[in-house]
């Protein structure tokens, strides 16, 4: 970690302070799980609106589809795709932990990176394909 | 929720397990419908198998979502009145938004 400060007088390490710590990938994955969960909670409104519009009428569907095809709409959808994939991969990580597996520091770090980067890669693949199908 | 830790934990895991295959299925279906118009989406939603899987997916999703948000509320909101109010809103939100989504897929598949 290399963040333990030393006493200027004795040169011995000081106790860790509650508010002084460096980011680690496992910490980032932990809070990102919560943040993506909250974002997806909000995103469920879009899912329900899309399904309801499909059930309701051509006009209603056109309105929701118009929002989703707009530039801000696409940015939001790409964000939700990433959030969903991250929450999925990191959620599987949590289920492994529930089964008592994957706690070794090396494994936990590697799987945290896998969640962040795997979600990014899959999002990029999905939307590269998506934008070729719908036009940029 | 302070006395309901174990059922909460178990329900969160059951819904999580259900969501793994259904989310993957949903994402693949969405990728397959890039650029689809309403008629194509409608035909997909009207399919009995689609509707059946979507029904399970939506129930698990809104249940899981409500449990997750409950955990966030319990962790961060210290004031008991605010916590009760937000817990109430959480359940209310999940039922209303989940209900709308569920009704939508049922009405499409049952009238198509």
gemmi code that builds the backbone of each chain (N, CA, C; Angstrom):
import gemmi

chains = {
    "A": [
        ("UNK", (0.840, -1.193, 0.000), (0.000, 0.000, 0.000), (0.882, 1.253, 0.000)),
        ("UNK", (1.929, 1.251, 0.816), (2.876, 2.347, 0.819), (2.309, 3.658, 1.300)),
        ("UNK", (1.268, 3.612, 2.135), (0.695, 4.884, 2.553), (0.801, 5.085, 4.064)),
        ("UNK", (1.541, 4.167, 4.720), (1.712, 4.318, 6.159), (2.734, 5.425, 6.417)),
        ("UNK", (2.288, 6.436, 7.118), (3.206, 7.538, 7.416), (4.082, 7.162, 8.600)),
        ("UNK", (5.249, 7.800, 8.636), (6.169, 7.531, 9.736), (6.285, 8.764, 10.615)),
        ("UNK", (6.493, 8.535, 11.880), (6.656, 9.648, 12.809), (7.951, 10.387, 12.489)),
        ("UNK", (7.867, 11.738, 12.369), (9.087, 12.493, 12.070), (10.106, 12.411, 13.215)),
        ("UNK", (9.629, 12.067, 14.413), (10.546, 12.023, 15.556), (11.205, 10.654, 15.681)),
        ("UNK", (10.351, 9.605, 15.791), (10.920, 8.289, 16.036), (11.216, 7.525, 14.752)),
        ("UNK", (10.594, 7.962, 13.640), (10.758, 7.237, 12.389), (9.931, 5.964, 12.344)),
        ("UNK", (9.143, 5.720, 13.420), (8.319, 4.508, 13.447), (6.961, 4.778, 12.780)),
        ("UNK", (6.329, 3.732, 12.210), (5.043, 3.955, 11.526), (3.971, 4.480, 12.483)),
        ("UNK", (3.122, 5.395, 11.998), (2.008, 5.896, 12.791), (0.794, 4.993, 12.587)),
        ("UNK", (-0.141, 5.034, 13.536), (-1.375, 4.257, 13.362), (-2.114, 4.806, 12.158)),
        ("UNK", (-2.815, 3.921, 11.430), (-3.599, 4.413, 10.296), (-4.671, 5.388, 10.813)),
        ("UNK", (-4.937, 6.413, 10.044), (-5.955, 7.375, 10.438), (-7.257, 7.023, 9.736)),
        ("UNK", (-8.383, 7.279, 10.453), (-9.693, 6.923, 9.917), (-9.981, 7.569, 8.570)),
        ("UNK", (-9.488, 8.789, 8.383), (-9.874, 9.489, 7.160), (-8.754, 9.562, 6.138)),
        ("UNK", (-7.673, 8.855, 6.394), (-6.581, 8.860, 5.413), (-6.373, 7.444, 4.898)),
        ("UNK", (-6.743, 7.251, 3.638), (-6.552, 5.952, 3.033), (-6.460, 6.158, 1.533)),
        ("UNK", (-5.865, 5.211, 0.842), (-5.791, 5.305, -0.606), (-6.831, 4.392, -1.224)),
        ("UNK", (-7.292, 4.730, -2.428), (-8.263, 3.884, -3.108), (-7.624, 2.553, -3.498)),
        ("UNK", (-8.388, 1.458, -3.321), (-7.980, 0.174, -3.869), (-9.099, -0.268, -4.807)),
        ("UNK", (-8.793, -1.156, -5.726), (-9.796, -1.549, -6.726), (-10.970, -2.287, -6.070)),
        ("UNK", (-10.662, -3.021, -4.978), (-11.746, -3.756, -4.307), (-12.726, -2.794, -3.630)),
        ("UNK", (-12.183, -1.712, -3.048), (-13.044, -0.679, -2.457), (-13.901, -0.019, -3.516)),
        ("UNK", (-13.251, 0.298, -4.649), (-13.958, 0.969, -5.739), (-15.097, 0.091, -6.253)),
        ("UNK", (-14.838, -1.236, -6.359), (-15.876, -2.152, -6.844), (-17.030, -2.213, -5.846)),
        ("UNK", (-16.699, -2.167, -4.566), (-17.733, -2.241, -3.531), (-18.693, -1.060, -3.621)),
        ("UNK", (-18.137, 0.142, -3.709), (-19.020, 1.321, -3.755), (-19.679, 1.428, -5.129)),
        ("UNK", (-18.976, 0.968, -6.173), (-19.566, 1.015, -7.516), (-20.769, 0.075, -7.603)),
        ("UNK", (-20.752, -1.023, -6.847), (-21.896, -1.942, -6.844), (-23.140, -1.211, -6.343)),
        ("UNK", (-22.941, -0.430, -5.301), (-24.055, 0.316, -4.716), (-24.520, 1.438, -5.642)),
        ("UNK", (-23.552, 2.163, -6.203), (-23.902, 3.276, -7.099), (-24.638, 2.766, -8.338)),
        ("UNK", (-24.129, 1.673, -8.939), (-24.802, 1.141, -10.128), (-26.178, 0.584, -9.752)),
        ("UNK", (-26.292, 0.013, -8.561), (-27.589, -0.494, -8.103), (-28.612, 0.624, -8.004)),
        ("UNK", (-28.193, 1.751, -7.427), (-29.095, 2.898, -7.282), (-29.457, 3.466, -8.656)),
        ("UNK", (-28.463, 3.536, -9.555), (-28.721, 4.047, -10.907), (-29.719, 3.152, -11.632)),
        ("UNK", (-29.557, 1.827, -11.490), (-30.442, 0.891, -12.174), (-31.858, 0.954, -11.601)),
        ("UNK", (-31.947, 1.245, -10.328), (-33.249, 1.454, -9.678), (-33.999, 2.554, -10.420)),
        ("UNK", (-33.291, 3.662, -10.674), (-33.883, 4.757, -11.442), (-34.163, 4.339, -12.880)),
        ("UNK", (-33.277, 3.533, -13.431), (-33.415, 3.091, -14.820), (-34.633, 2.221, -15.048)),
        ("UNK", (-35.153, 1.618, -13.983), (-36.334, 0.768, -14.123), (-37.533, 1.582, -14.602)),
        ("UNK", (-37.511, 2.915, -14.340), (-38.592, 3.776, -14.834), (-38.603, 3.746, -16.363)),
        ("UNK", (-37.406, 3.798, -16.951), (-37.297, 3.785, -18.412), (-37.787, 2.449, -18.979)),
        ("UNK", (-37.415, 1.352, -18.311), (-37.862, 0.026, -18.735), (-39.386, -0.065, -18.705)),
        ("UNK", (-39.982, 0.391, -17.588), (-41.442, 0.341, -17.449), (-42.099, 1.260, -18.476)),
        ("UNK", (-41.527, 2.443, -18.695), (-42.098, 3.401, -19.649), (-42.068, 2.818, -21.062)),
        ("UNK", (-40.965, 2.142, -21.379), (-40.818, 1.544, -22.711), (-41.859, 0.436, -22.925)),
        ("UNK", (-42.018, -0.447, -21.920), (-42.988, -1.539, -22.025), (-44.413, -0.995, -22.078)),
        ("UNK", (-44.701, 0.000, -21.230), (-46.051, 0.581, -21.198), (-46.359, 1.257, -22.527)),
        ("UNK", (-45.366, 1.952, -23.089), (-45.575, 2.639, -24.363), (-45.849, 1.634, -25.472)),
        ("UNK", (-45.118, 0.495, -25.439), (-45.344, -0.552, -26.439), (-46.772, -1.081, -26.329)),
        ("UNK", (-47.262, -1.186, -25.087), (-48.616, -1.700, -24.873), (-49.675, -0.670, -25.246)),
        ("UNK", (-49.360, 0.611, -25.070), (-50.369, 1.653, -25.195), (-50.739, 2.031, -26.613)),
        ("UNK", (-49.809, 2.694, -27.303), (-50.143, 3.194, -28.641), (-48.883, 3.494, -29.426)),
        ("UNK", (-49.087, 3.649, -30.729), (-47.982, 4.004, -31.634), (-47.370, 5.342, -31.221)),
        ("UNK", (-48.237, 6.313, -30.828), (-47.756, 7.651, -30.465), (-46.893, 7.572, -29.206)),
        ("UNK", (-47.400, 6.839, -28.207), (-46.661, 6.719, -26.942), (-45.313, 6.057, -27.191)),
        ("UNK", (-45.313, 5.014, -28.021), (-44.057, 4.319, -28.294), (-43.087, 5.231, -29.033)),
        ("UNK", (-43.624, 6.012, -29.977), (-42.798, 6.956, -30.726), (-42.122, 7.956, -29.809)),
        ("UNK", (-42.857, 8.386, -28.778), (-42.301, 9.357, -27.833), (-41.127, 8.769, -27.046)),
        ("UNK", (-41.341, 7.570, -26.479), (-40.282, 6.919, -25.691), (-39.096, 6.568, -26.584)),
        ("UNK", (-39.393, 6.034, -27.776), (-38.316, 5.671, -28.705), (-37.534, 6.914, -29.125)),
        ("UNK", (-38.249, 8.037, -29.302), (-37.594, 9.296, -29.668), (-36.595, 9.725, -28.610)),
        ("UNK", (-36.999, 9.608, -27.346), (-36.101, 9.964, -26.243), (-34.889, 9.027, -26.253)),
        ("UNK", (-35.133, 7.731, -26.465), (-34.031, 6.756, -26.411), (-33.080, 6.911, -27.598)),
        ("UNK", (-33.600, 7.389, -28.743), (-32.740, 7.544, -29.920), (-32.000, 8.873, -29.949)),
        ("UNK", (-32.411, 9.814, -29.089), (-31.721, 11.109, -29.052), (-30.323, 10.919, -28.480)),
        ("UNK", (-29.467, 11.928, -28.661), (-28.092, 11.809, -28.172), (-28.047, 11.625, -26.648)),
        ("UNK", (-28.751, 12.497, -25.877), (-28.720, 12.275, -24.416), (-29.317, 10.919, -24.042)),
        ("UNK", (-30.359, 10.502, -24.781), (-30.995, 9.216, -24.522), (-30.011, 8.071, -24.707)),
        ("UNK", (-29.217, 8.176, -25.762), (-28.233, 7.125, -26.024), (-27.135, 7.098, -24.980)),
        ("UNK", (-26.695, 8.295, -24.584), (-25.671, 8.362, -23.535), (-26.196, 7.670, -22.270)),
        ("UNK", (-27.467, 7.947, -21.934), (-28.075, 7.344, -20.743), (-28.173, 5.823, -20.901)),
        ("UNK", (-28.599, 5.370, -22.100), (-28.721, 3.926, -22.328), (-27.367, 3.222, -22.263)),
        ("UNK", (-26.322, 3.877, -22.804), (-24.981, 3.292, -22.735), (-24.543, 3.215, -21.267)),
        ("UNK", (-24.852, 4.267, -20.508), (-24.548, 4.272, -19.074), (-25.269, 3.140, -18.341)),
        ("UNK", (-26.559, 2.953, -18.673), (-27.319, 1.871, -18.030), (-26.770, 0.503, -18.429)),
        ("UNK", (-26.324, 0.372, -19.686), (-25.747, -0.898, -20.135), (-24.515, -1.224, -19.296)),
        ("UNK", (-23.656, -0.207, -19.109), (-22.459, -0.427, -18.295), (-22.843, -0.771, -16.851)),
        ("UNK", (-23.772, -0.002, -16.298), (-24.182, -0.220, -14.899), (-24.734, -1.632, -14.717)),
        ("UNK", (-25.563, -2.064, -15.689), (-26.183, -3.387, -15.614), (-25.123, -4.487, -15.674)),
        ("UNK", (-24.174, -4.352, -16.619), (-23.140, -5.374, -16.781), (-22.204, -5.403, -15.581)),
        ("UNK", (-21.859, -4.220, -15.079), (-20.988, -4.182, -13.902), (-21.682, -4.843, -12.709)),
        ("UNK", (-22.952, -4.461, -12.489), (-23.703, -4.994, -11.345), (-23.885, -6.504, -11.469)),
        ("UNK", (-24.036, -6.968, -12.722), (-24.162, -8.404, -12.981), (-22.867, -9.143, -12.631)),
        ("UNK", (-21.731, -8.669, -13.178), (-20.453, -9.368, -12.950), (-20.057, -9.265, -11.476)),
        ("UNK", (-20.195, -8.058, -10.919), (-19.815, -7.893, -9.519), (-20.776, -8.645, -8.593)),
        ("UNK", (-22.031, -8.777, -9.030), (-23.010, -9.534, -8.263), (-22.627, -11.010, -8.214)),
        ("UNK", (-22.134, -11.523, -9.334), (-21.673, -12.917, -9.383), (-20.482, -13.082, -8.432)),
        ("UNK", (-19.626, -12.050, -8.386), (-18.499, -12.027, -7.444), (-19.003, -12.175, -5.999)),
        ("UNK", (-20.076, -11.423, -5.706), (-20.658, -11.495, -4.365), (-21.203, -12.892, -4.064)),
        ("UNK", (-21.809, -13.528, -5.078), (-22.362, -14.866, -4.862), (-21.250, -15.884, -4.602)),
        ("UNK", (-20.103, -15.694, -5.256), (-18.946, -16.562, -4.979), (-18.499, -16.376, -3.529)),
        ("UNK", (-18.493, -15.137, -3.079), (-18.100, -14.875, -1.690), (-19.078, -15.542, -0.721)),
        ("UNK", (-20.387, -15.477, -1.075), (-21.407, -16.115, -0.232), (-21.127, -17.606, -0.097)),
        ("UNK", (-20.542, -18.179, -1.170), (-20.209, -19.610, -1.145), (-18.829, -19.849, -0.529)),
        ("UNK", (-18.209, -18.772, -0.010), (-16.918, -18.909, 0.650), (-15.737, -18.964, -0.290)),
        ("UNK", (-15.951, -18.554, -1.560), (-14.886, -18.634, -2.562), (-14.407, -17.245, -2.966)),
        ("UNK", (-13.145, -17.165, -3.376), (-12.639, -15.942, -4.012), (-12.197, -14.848, -3.070)),
        ("UNK", (-11.912, -15.201, -1.819), (-11.532, -14.185, -0.835), (-10.046, -13.834, -0.866)),
        ("UNK", (-9.208, -14.691, -1.458), (-7.773, -14.411, -1.480), (-7.556, -13.042, -2.120)),
        ("UNK", (-6.648, -12.244, -1.547), (-6.494, -10.863, -1.974), (-6.262, -10.756, -3.480)),
        ("UNK", (-5.399, -11.670, -3.992), (-5.098, -11.646, -5.421), (-6.345, -11.895, -6.264)),
        ("UNK", (-7.147, -12.902, -5.818), (-8.377, -13.241, -6.540), (-9.370, -12.091, -6.461)),
        ("UNK", (-9.516, -11.514, -5.267), (-10.486, -10.433, -5.073), (-10.125, -9.220, -5.923)),
        ("UNK", (-8.823, -8.927, -6.014), (-8.382, -7.800, -6.850), (-8.631, -8.085, -8.312)),
        ("UNK", (-8.241, -9.298, -8.744), (-8.408, -9.657, -10.166), (-9.878, -9.634, -10.551)),
        ("UNK", (-10.754, -10.157, -9.676), (-12.171, -10.216, -10.029), (-12.791, -8.817, -10.023)),
        ("UNK", (-12.253, -7.913, -9.190), (-12.746, -6.529, -9.208), (-12.402, -5.861, -10.540)),
        ("UNK", (-11.153, -6.082, -10.992), (-10.760, -5.544, -12.304), (-11.608, -6.152, -13.402)),
        ("UNK", (-11.881, -7.454, -13.288), (-12.698, -8.132, -14.288), (-14.080, -7.476, -14.389)),
        ("UNK", (-14.660, -7.115, -13.231), (-15.984, -6.483, -13.229), (-15.944, -5.138, -13.959)),
        ("UNK", (-14.948, -4.305, -13.617), (-14.853, -2.985, -14.246), (-14.561, -3.084, -15.741)),
        ("UNK", (-13.531, -3.889, -16.079), (-13.079, -3.932, -17.473), (-13.972, -4.807, -18.336)),
        ("UNK", (-14.465, -5.921, -17.762), (-15.374, -6.788, -18.502), (-16.637, -6.046, -18.894)),
        ("UNK", (-17.177, -5.254, -17.945), (-18.385, -4.474, -18.234), (-18.099, -3.437, -19.318)),
        ("UNK", (-16.903, -2.824, -19.261), (-16.545, -1.810, -20.265), (-16.424, -2.439, -21.650)),
        ("UNK", (-15.766, -3.585, -21.705), (-15.562, -4.263, -22.987), (-16.898, -4.686, -23.604)),
        ("UNK", (-17.760, -5.310, -22.777), (-19.056, -5.770, -23.281), (-19.934, -4.593, -23.707)),
        ("UNK", (-19.896, -3.492, -22.930), (-20.667, -2.303, -23.299), (-20.191, -1.775, -24.655)),
        ("UNK", (-18.854, -1.730, -24.825), (-18.296, -1.238, -26.090), (-18.731, -2.133, -27.247)),
        ("UNK", (-18.683, -3.458, -27.050), (-19.085, -4.389, -28.107), (-20.561, -4.218, -28.466)),
        ("UNK", (-21.411, -4.186, -27.423), (-22.859, -4.074, -27.647), (-23.192, -2.796, -28.415)),
        ("UNK", (-22.587, -1.685, -27.997), (-22.970, -0.409, -28.608), (-22.274, -0.142, -29.927)),
        ("UNK", (-21.120, -0.746, -30.155), (-20.513, -0.635, -31.476), (-21.451, -1.300, -32.474)),
        ("UNK", (-21.941, -2.474, -32.089), (-22.910, -3.180, -32.926), (-24.205, -2.370, -33.033)),
        ("UNK", (-24.684, -1.880, -31.883), (-25.949, -1.145, -31.834), (-25.942, 0.081, -32.720)),
        ("UNK", (-24.859, 0.822, -32.688), (-24.807, 2.055, -33.465), (-24.658, 1.776, -34.963)),
        ("UNK", (-24.117, 0.593, -35.317), (-24.083, 0.252, -36.737), (-25.483, -0.154, -37.213)),
        ("UNK", (-26.313, -0.634, -36.289), (-27.671, -1.059, -36.649), (-28.640, 0.125, -36.716)),
        ("UNK", (-28.421, 1.129, -35.874), (-29.398, 2.216, -35.760), (-28.887, 3.504, -36.385)),
        ("UNK", (-27.613, 3.555, -36.765), (-27.034, 4.798, -37.270), (-26.647, 5.689, -36.107)),
        ("UNK", (-25.516, 6.391, -36.271), (-25.036, 7.206, -35.155), (-25.827, 8.497, -35.088)),
    ],
    "B": [
        ("UNK", (-36.188, -3.083, 9.182), (-35.646, -4.342, 8.689), (-34.716, -5.001, 9.708)),
        ("UNK", (-34.568, -4.363, 10.861), (-33.534, -4.838, 11.783), (-33.769, -6.266, 12.275)),
        ("UNK", (-35.007, -6.761, 12.203), (-35.269, -8.124, 12.665), (-35.459, -9.078, 11.483)),
        ("UNK", (-35.246, -8.563, 10.277), (-35.543, -9.385, 9.102), (-34.304, -9.636, 8.261)),
        ("UNK", (-33.159, -9.649, 8.904), (-31.890, -9.775, 8.185), (-31.764, -11.031, 7.359)),
        ("UNK", (-32.095, -12.188, 7.946), (-31.889, -13.449, 7.232), (-32.825, -13.607, 6.032)),
        ("UNK", (-34.155, -13.394, 6.216), (-35.022, -13.473, 5.041), (-34.620, -12.481, 3.950)),
        ("UNK", (-34.199, -11.288, 4.351), (-33.744, -10.278, 3.385), (-32.548, -10.813, 2.594)),
        ("UNK", (-31.577, -11.349, 3.331), (-30.356, -11.899, 2.718), (-30.710, -12.998, 1.720)),
        ("UNK", (-31.570, -13.931, 2.151), (-31.925, -15.063, 1.290), (-32.700, -14.600, 0.059)),
        ("UNK", (-33.675, -13.705, 0.271), (-34.479, -13.218, -0.857), (-33.602, -12.467, -1.861)),
        ("UNK", (-32.633, -11.723, -1.352), (-31.743, -10.991, -2.252), (-30.921, -11.961, -3.115)),
        ("UNK", (-30.485, -13.067, -2.525), (-29.706, -14.055, -3.278), (-30.564, -14.843, -4.256)),
        ("UNK", (-31.794, -15.197, -3.840), (-32.663, -15.945, -4.760), (-32.969, -15.097, -5.992)),
        ("UNK", (-33.327, -13.820, -5.744), (-33.636, -12.947, -6.880), (-32.387, -12.715, -7.720)),
        ("UNK", (-31.208, -12.612, -7.066), (-29.957, -12.424, -7.816), (-29.706, -13.617, -8.734)),
        ("UNK", (-29.911, -14.834, -8.211), (-29.692, -16.038, -9.013), (-30.646, -16.095, -10.206)),
        ("UNK", (-31.907, -15.680, -9.980), (-32.879, -15.647, -11.078), (-32.511, -14.595, -12.113)),
        ("UNK", (-31.912, -13.502, -11.620), (-31.611, -12.392, -12.521), (-30.408, -12.658, -13.417)),
        ("UNK", (-29.490, -13.527, -12.999), (-28.300, -13.778, -13.840), (-28.721, -14.272, -15.234)),
        ("UNK", (-29.452, -15.404, -15.344), (-29.810, -15.846, -16.702), (-30.808, -14.914, -17.390)),
        ("UNK", (-31.754, -14.334, -16.621), (-32.788, -13.522, -17.272), (-32.217, -12.195, -17.784)),
        ("UNK", (-31.256, -11.624, -17.047), (-30.613, -10.374, -17.502), (-29.813, -10.643, -18.778)),
        ("UNK", (-29.083, -11.771, -18.780), (-28.286, -12.098, -19.975), (-29.218, -12.284, -21.179)),
        ("UNK", (-30.313, -13.014, -20.949), (-31.320, -13.207, -21.994), (-31.898, -11.869, -22.458)),
        ("UNK", (-32.212, -10.994, -21.504), (-32.788, -9.695, -21.832), (-31.812, -8.861, -22.659)),
        ("UNK", (-30.546, -8.837, -22.240), (-29.535, -8.054, -22.964), (-29.354, -8.568, -24.394)),
        ("UNK", (-29.290, -9.906, -24.541), (-29.148, -10.483, -25.884), (-30.362, -10.128, -26.744)),
        ("UNK", (-31.561, -10.204, -26.134), (-32.785, -9.850, -26.861), (-32.754, -8.395, -27.298)),
        ("UNK", (-32.279, -7.505, -26.403), (-32.220, -6.085, -26.737), (-31.230, -5.840, -27.870)),
        ("UNK", (-30.080, -6.537, -27.822), (-29.079, -6.398, -28.887), (-29.696, -6.846, -30.220)),
        ("UNK", (-30.494, -7.903, -30.155), (-31.161, -8.384, -31.368), (-32.233, -7.448, -31.882)),
        ("UNK", (-32.651, -6.474, -31.067), (-33.719, -5.557, -31.480), (-33.257, -4.122, -31.684)),
        ("UNK", (-31.957, -3.935, -31.786), (-31.457, -2.601, -32.152), (-32.089, -2.218, -33.482)),
        ("UNK", (-32.710, -1.059, -33.538), (-33.278, -0.592, -34.795), (-34.664, -1.142, -35.111)),
        ("UNK", (-35.234, -1.960, -34.199), (-36.584, -2.485, -34.428), (-37.626, -1.380, -34.231)),
        ("UNK", (-38.730, -1.478, -35.005), (-39.828, -0.534, -34.773), (-40.834, -1.147, -33.801)),
        ("UNK", (-41.918, -0.421, -33.515), (-42.864, -0.896, -32.510), (-43.493, -2.236, -32.890)),
        ("UNK", (-43.797, -2.408, -34.181), (-44.436, -3.650, -34.619), (-43.561, -4.865, -34.299)),
        ("UNK", (-42.256, -4.713, -34.517), (-41.338, -5.831, -34.249), (-41.192, -6.086, -32.748)),
        ("UNK", (-41.109, -4.993, -31.976), (-41.022, -5.119, -30.521), (-42.305, -5.751, -29.976)),
        ("UNK", (-43.448, -5.292, -30.543), (-44.754, -5.793, -30.116), (-44.868, -7.300, -30.376)),
        ("UNK", (-44.422, -7.703, -31.553), (-44.483, -9.127, -31.913), (-43.604, -9.954, -30.970)),
        ("UNK", (-42.447, -9.405, -30.625), (-41.546, -10.106, -29.689), (-42.203, -10.230, -28.315)),
        ("UNK", (-42.779, -9.106, -27.836), (-43.411, -9.102, -26.505), (-44.655, -9.991, -26.467)),
        ("UNK", (-45.333, -10.107, -27.606), (-46.563, -10.895, -27.649), (-46.291, -12.395, -27.583)),
        ("UNK", (-45.096, -12.785, -27.996), (-44.717, -14.204, -27.955), (-44.865, -14.756, -26.536)),
        ("UNK", (-45.507, -15.921, -26.420), (-45.819, -16.473, -25.097), (-44.567, -16.760, -24.266)),
        ("UNK", (-43.541, -17.277, -24.929), (-42.303, -17.599, -24.206), (-41.618, -16.322, -23.725)),
        ("UNK", (-41.541, -15.314, -24.609), (-40.968, -14.025, -24.213), (-41.691, -13.498, -22.976)),
        ("UNK", (-43.024, -13.504, -23.050), (-43.827, -12.943, -21.963), (-43.593, -13.705, -20.655)),
        ("UNK", (-43.469, -15.022, -20.770), (-43.286, -15.848, -19.570), (-41.937, -15.542, -18.910)),
        ("UNK", (-40.884, -15.488, -19.733), (-39.562, -15.198, -19.182), (-39.521, -13.759, -18.638)),
        ("UNK", (-40.130, -12.839, -19.389), (-40.169, -11.443, -18.937), (-40.909, -11.303, -17.606)),
        ("UNK", (-41.966, -12.084, -17.431), (-42.745, -12.017, -16.185), (-41.860, -12.405, -14.995)),
        ("UNK", (-41.122, -13.490, -15.132), (-40.216, -13.922, -14.064), (-39.119, -12.872, -13.858)),
        ("UNK", (-38.558, -12.402, -14.975), (-37.509, -11.382, -14.937), (-37.984, -10.139, -14.186)),
        ("UNK", (-39.171, -9.639, -14.546), (-39.649, -8.394, -13.936), (-39.950, -8.571, -12.446)),
        ("UNK", (-40.556, -9.689, -12.077), (-40.849, -9.925, -10.656), (-39.553, -9.975, -9.849)),
        ("UNK", (-38.568, -10.727, -10.348), (-37.286, -10.839, -9.657), (-36.598, -9.477, -9.606)),
        ("UNK", (-36.654, -8.748, -10.721), (-35.986, -7.455, -10.824), (-36.538, -6.451, -9.809)),
        ("UNK", (-37.864, -6.300, -9.775), (-38.436, -5.286, -8.883), (-38.336, -5.694, -7.418)),
        ("UNK", (-38.380, -6.972, -7.152), (-38.181, -7.476, -5.797), (-36.736, -7.196, -5.351)),
        ("UNK", (-35.783, -7.541, -6.217), (-34.363, -7.369, -5.922), (-34.006, -5.891, -5.714)),
        ("UNK", (-34.579, -5.079, -6.566), (-34.347, -3.630, -6.517), (-34.814, -3.023, -5.200)),
        ("UNK", (-36.003, -3.466, -4.791), (-36.573, -2.962, -3.550), (-35.702, -3.386, -2.359)),
        ("UNK", (-35.230, -4.634, -2.381), (-34.378, -5.122, -1.286), (-33.061, -4.339, -1.235)),
        ("UNK", (-32.479, -4.100, -2.396), (-31.209, -3.380, -2.450), (-31.352, -1.961, -1.936)),
        ("UNK", (-32.422, -1.283, -2.362), (-32.630, 0.095, -1.913), (-32.919, 0.134, -0.411)),
        ("UNK", (-33.623, -0.892, 0.078), (-33.897, -0.973, 1.524), (-32.585, -1.002, 2.311)),
        ("UNK", (-31.610, -1.732, 1.773), (-30.311, -1.845, 2.428), (-29.610, -0.482, 2.465)),
        ("UNK", (-29.695, 0.245, 1.347), (-29.089, 1.583, 1.276), (-29.751, 2.509, 2.298)),
        ("UNK", (-31.087, 2.459, 2.349), (-31.830, 3.307, 3.301), (-31.421, 2.958, 4.734)),
        ("UNK", (-31.393, 1.674, 5.061), (-31.037, 1.241, 6.415), (-29.617, 1.659, 6.787)),
        ("UNK", (-28.720, 1.670, 5.790), (-27.320, 2.010, 6.065), (-27.100, 3.496, 6.288)),
        ("UNK", (-27.795, 4.324, 5.523), (-27.428, 5.741, 5.512), (-28.383, 6.658, 6.258)),
        ("UNK", (-29.627, 6.209, 6.492), (-30.597, 7.123, 7.099), (-30.730, 6.813, 8.593)),
        ("UNK", (-30.241, 7.724, 9.412), (-30.222, 7.491, 10.861), (-31.561, 7.838, 11.506)),
        ("UNK", (-32.217, 8.891, 11.010), (-33.481, 9.336, 11.604), (-34.590, 8.317, 11.351)),
        ("UNK", (-35.215, 7.769, 12.414), (-36.207, 6.698, 12.241), (-37.422, 7.118, 11.422)),
        ("UNK", (-37.862, 8.387, 11.582), (-39.043, 8.846, 10.823), (-38.730, 8.925, 9.331)),
        ("UNK", (-37.556, 9.495, 9.028), (-37.146, 9.599, 7.625), (-36.974, 8.201, 7.032)),
        ("UNK", (-36.404, 7.303, 7.850), (-36.167, 5.946, 7.375), (-37.487, 5.238, 7.059)),
        ("UNK", (-38.474, 5.402, 7.948), (-39.789, 4.790, 7.703), (-40.418, 5.353, 6.437)),
        ("UNK", (-40.327, 6.672, 6.291), (-40.938, 7.325, 5.133), (-40.280, 6.831, 3.841)),
        ("UNK", (-38.944, 6.765, 3.817), (-38.235, 6.321, 2.610), (-38.492, 4.840, 2.330)),
        ("UNK", (-38.611, 4.029, 3.387), (-38.919, 2.606, 3.194), (-40.293, 2.443, 2.566)),
        ("UNK", (-41.236, 3.268, 3.049), (-42.591, 3.271, 2.497), (-42.548, 3.635, 1.015)),
        ("UNK", (-41.824, 4.722, 0.697), (-41.722, 5.169, -0.697), (-41.045, 4.118, -1.578)),
        ("UNK", (-40.066, 3.425, -1.000), (-39.344, 2.389, -1.738), (-40.285, 1.279, -2.177)),
        ("UNK", (-41.091, 0.779, -1.250), (-42.055, -0.281, -1.568), (-43.100, 0.234, -2.548)),
        ("UNK", (-43.555, 1.459, -2.312), (-44.549, 2.095, -3.171), (-44.027, 2.182, -4.613)),
        ("UNK", (-42.799, 2.671, -4.750), (-42.166, 2.827, -6.065), (-42.051, 1.478, -6.780)),
        ("UNK", (-41.543, 0.472, -6.051), (-41.342, -0.844, -6.664), (-42.672, -1.429, -7.137)),
        ("UNK", (-43.733, -1.257, -6.320), (-45.040, -1.800, -6.694), (-45.641, -1.057, -7.883)),
        ("UNK", (-45.534, 0.273, -7.888), (-46.146, 1.057, -8.968), (-45.391, 0.840, -10.283)),
        ("UNK", (-44.072, 1.036, -10.265), (-43.301, 0.901, -11.507), (-43.285, -0.557, -11.969)),
        ("UNK", (-43.107, -1.482, -11.016), (-43.138, -2.902, -11.350), (-44.516, -3.304, -11.862)),
        ("UNK", (-45.558, -2.784, -11.232), (-46.933, -3.083, -11.647), (-47.197, -2.630, -13.069)),
        ("UNK", (-46.729, -1.412, -13.401), (-46.914, -0.880, -14.754), (-46.195, -1.769, -15.775)),
        ("UNK", (-44.962, -2.133, -15.458), (-44.189, -2.973, -16.375), (-44.867, -4.337, -16.555)),
        ("UNK", (-45.321, -4.919, -15.438), (-45.943, -6.242, -15.468), (-47.267, -6.206, -16.237)),
        ("UNK", (-48.066, -5.189, -15.962), (-49.328, -5.038, -16.671), (-49.086, -4.910, -18.172)),
        ("UNK", (-48.058, -4.157, -18.539), (-47.776, -3.910, -19.957), (-47.505, -5.204, -20.707)),
        ("UNK", (-46.625, -6.055, -20.137), (-46.295, -7.283, -20.868), (-47.497, -8.233, -20.899)),
        ("UNK", (-48.292, -8.253, -19.791), (-49.481, -9.120, -19.785), (-50.485, -8.662, -20.821)),
        ("UNK", (-50.745, -7.355, -20.865), (-51.769, -6.857, -21.778), (-51.366, -7.112, -23.230)),
        ("UNK", (-50.076, -7.024, -23.531), (-49.643, -7.280, -24.912), (-49.824, -8.751, -25.265)),
        ("UNK", (-49.318, -9.621, -24.428), (-49.339, -11.045, -24.788), (-50.762, -11.627, -24.738)),
        ("UNK", (-51.624, -11.071, -23.877), (-52.974, -11.624, -23.752), (-53.951, -11.070, -24.783)),
        ("UNK", (-53.603, -9.942, -25.406), (-54.515, -9.392, -26.413), (-53.994, -9.598, -27.839)),
        ("UNK", (-52.728, -9.969, -27.959), (-52.150, -10.110, -29.307), (-52.711, -11.337, -30.021)),
    ],
}
model = gemmi.Model(1)
for chain_id, residues in chains.items():
    chain = gemmi.Chain(chain_id)
    for i, (resn, *xyz) in enumerate(residues, 1):
        res = gemmi.Residue()
        res.name, res.seqid = resn, gemmi.SeqId(i, " ")
        for name, pos in zip(("N", "CA", "C"), xyz):
            atom = gemmi.Atom()
            atom.name, atom.element = name, gemmi.Element(name[0])
            atom.pos, atom.b_iso = gemmi.Position(*pos), 0.0
            res.add_atom(atom)
        chain.add_residue(res)
    model.add_chain(chain)
structure = gemmi.Structure()
structure.add_model(model)
structure.setup_entities()
